[in-house]
Amino acid sequence: MSAVPRQPERDELLRDLIDALRVFTVESDVFVDTFARRHSLGRTDLNAVMWISTGDAAGHPITVGELAQRLGLSPAAATALVDRLEAAGHVGRTRDPRDRRRVTVTMHEPARQVAADFFTPLGARMSAATADLEPEDLARAVAVVRRMTGAVTATREDQTLS
């Protein structure tokens, strides 16, 4: 196998990107934890809410099994988590009309509104922060972040299997 030639400028930019993503992740975690504490939610609860609301928004409600897989939980732990969120009034279970054995989890509107009220100002600031970027630049940024997310996910899965 031939050695990849060193590209000092690219290597430096990649280190900068990884560092920027690391800082973004930590700052995002702190921001999200503020919301979680304010609403008596644990971090895993909040991550579950994110996946549940994402499924709702896409028109593909998530099952407890899918939620367990995305959060790296056992099916029993995911069921207990959904039970807690349901008891708190954040989510509800719905039987699939086409397959009564399939149960999905959906957000209740008051919970969705509370989240929107908290996170909308962040979206506005992010929009303002990128207002001067061209669509092509944003498309490249999306591709890079998705590739980096894929690298994180693959590494997590590899370490889970070892």
N, C-alpha and C positions, 0 to 999 in steps of 0.2 A: 504494500500500500504506500503510495507516495505521500509525502508530507504536504500539508496545506501551507502555501506561502503566507508568511506573517503580513498582516495589513494593519499597521499600528493605528492609523486613523479610525478604521472600522472597529478594531478591538476596543479603542478608547470610547467610541460612541456606544458600543454594545454595553460596556461597563456602566456608562452614564444612563443608558436606558434601563438596565437591570436595577440600578440604584434608584432611579426615578420611580419605577414600578414598586420597588420595596417601600419607599417612603409613602407613595400613594396608598398602598395596601394598609400600612400602619395607620395613616391618617383616616382612611375610610373605616377601618375597624374601630377607632376611637369614636368617630362620628356615629357609627351604627350602634355601638355600645351605649352611647348616650340615650338613643331612642329606646334601646332594649331595657335599660334601667328604669327609664321614665314609665315604661309600660309593664314592668315586672316580668320581662321575658328573659330567658337564658339565651346564650349565643346560638345554640342549636335550634331553639324554638324560632328565633329570628331568621336563621338560615332556612328553616322549613317554610316559614311564612313567605320568604322570597321565592322559593321554588313553587309553592302553591299558587301565589299570585301571578307568577310568570306563566304557569300552565293555564290559569284562567284567562289571562290577557291574550294568549295565543289560541284560545278556543279548544285547548286540549287539557282538560283537568287531569291532575296527577293522581295516581293510586298510592296507597300507603306503601306498597312494595317498591314502586318507582322512587318514592321519597326516601325510603330506607337505603336504596342503592345510591342515590345522589348524595346522601349525607353520610354514607359509610356506617350505617346503623344496622343492627339486627332487625328482622321484621317485628319482633316483640317490642324492642325499644322504640321503633317508629310508631307502632300502634299506641304505646303509652304517651308518646309525644303528641300525637294527633288527639288522643283523649284529653290531654291537658289543654291544648289549644281550643278544642271544642267546648270543654267545660268553662273556659274563660270567655267564650262567645266570639272568638276570632274566626273560626272555621266551622264548616259543616260537612257531613258525609252525604253523598248522593249516589243512589244506585243508577247504574247505566241503564237507560230504557231499552237498549238493544241487547244487553247481556246483564241480567239481574244479578249474576255472581260478581260482577265487576263493580267495585265501590270506589268512587273518586272523592277527593277532598277539594273543597272550594272555599274561597274567602267570603266572609260575611261583609256586607257593604259598610257597616260602621268601622270595622277594622281597616278596610281598604281606604276609607276617608281619613282616618287618623294617620295612616302611613303617608298618604298623599299630602296632607297638611304639613307633615314634618319634612318630607323629602323634596317637595316641589321647589323650595328656595335653593336647594343644592343644584337641582337641574337647571334652574335659571342662571346660577353663577357659572356652572360648567358651560352652558350655552354662550354666555358672555365671554368666558375665557377663550373660547375657540371661534369667536365670531369672525376673526380675520383670516381663518384658514380656508383654503380652497377645498371644494368637494374631493378632489383627487388626494389631497393631503389627509383629509379625514378618512377616506377609504383605505389609504396605506396604514394609517394609525390603527384602524379597526382590524386590519389583517394582522398586523404585528401583535396587538394585544391578544387576539384570538390564538395565534401561534404560541405565544408565551403561556396563555392559559392552558393550552393543550399540553405543553411541556410540563407544567405544574401537575396537571391531572395525571398524565402518564407516569410521572415520577412517584406521585402519591400511590397510584395503583401498584406500581412495581414494589414499593416498600411495604404495602399492605400484604402482598403475596409472599414476601420473604420472611 
